[in-house]
């Protein structure tokens, strides 16, 4: 698939780095950038279940970032 096949490689490299970090917010932040390359690759290859799974993952991580990082920060400031 040429350059398109580098997307999963990039995603897995980011994922590997995220797994070695001990700070939770950094894990969530890096994990958020793992799914978009997979989403593009799944869409390119026509994998509908893959696209659905990545959309679910992006939403899940986005909710976690909002819940544990953004909302928590707002509550502690006020």
C-alpha positions as CSV (number, residue, x, y, z in Angstrom):
1,X,0.0,0.0,0.0
2,X,3.0,2.3,-0.1
3,X,3.1,5.3,2.2
4,X,-0.3,4.5,3.5
5,X,1.0,1.4,5.3
6,X,3.2,3.7,7.4
7,X,0.1,5.0,9.3
8,X,-0.3,1.8,11.4
9,X,3.4,1.8,12.1
10,X,3.3,5.4,13.3
11,X,0.3,4.7,15.5
12,X,1.9,1.7,17.1
13,X,5.1,3.7,17.8
14,X,3.0,6.4,19.6
15,X,1.2,3.6,21.5
16,X,4.4,2.0,22.6
17,X,5.7,5.3,23.9
18,X,2.4,5.9,25.8
19,X,2.6,2.6,27.5
20,X,5.9,3.5,29.2
21,X,4.7,6.8,30.6
22,X,3.6,6.9,34.2
23,X,1.6,10.1,34.2
24,X,-2.1,9.3,33.4
25,X,-2.8,12.6,31.5
26,X,0.2,12.1,29.2
27,X,-1.0,8.5,28.5
28,X,-4.5,9.8,27.6
29,X,-3.0,12.6,25.5
30,X,-0.7,10.3,23.5
31,X,-3.4,7.6,23.2
32,X,-5.7,10.2,21.6
33,X,-3.2,10.4,18.7
34,X,-3.0,6.7,18.1
35,X,-6.5,6.3,16.7
36,X,-6.5,8.9,13.8
37,X,-3.8,7.1,11.8
38,X,-5.6,3.8,12.3
39,X,-8.9,5.5,11.3
40,X,-7.5,6.8,8.1
41,X,-5.9,3.4,7.3
42,X,-9.1,1.5,8.0
43,X,-11.1,3.9,5.8
44,X,-8.5,3.5,3.1
45,X,-8.6,-0.2,3.2
46,X,-12.4,-0.3,3.5
47,X,-12.6,-1.8,7.0
48,X,-16.0,-0.7,8.3
49,X,-15.6,-2.5,11.6
50,X,-12.1,-0.9,12.0
51,X,-13.5,2.6,11.3
52,X,-16.3,2.0,13.8
53,X,-13.9,0.8,16.5
54,X,-11.6,3.7,16.0
55,X,-14.5,6.2,16.2
56,X,-15.5,4.6,19.4
57,X,-12.0,4.7,20.8
58,X,-11.5,8.4,19.8
59,X,-14.8,9.2,21.6
60,X,-13.9,7.2,24.6
61,X,-10.5,8.8,25.0
62,X,-12.0,12.3,24.3
63,X,-14.5,11.7,27.1
64,X,-11.7,10.6,29.5
65,X,-9.7,13.7,28.7
66,X,-12.6,15.9,29.3
67,X,-13.7,14.1,32.5
68,X,-10.3,13.5,34.2
69,X,-8.2,16.4,32.8
70,X,-10.3,19.3,31.7
71,X,-13.3,19.1,34.0
72,X,-11.1,18.2,37.0
73,X,-8.9,21.2,36.3
74,X,-11.9,23.6,36.1
75,X,-13.3,22.2,39.4
76,X,-10.0,22.6,41.3
77,X,-9.5,26.2,40.1
78,X,-12.9,27.5,41.2
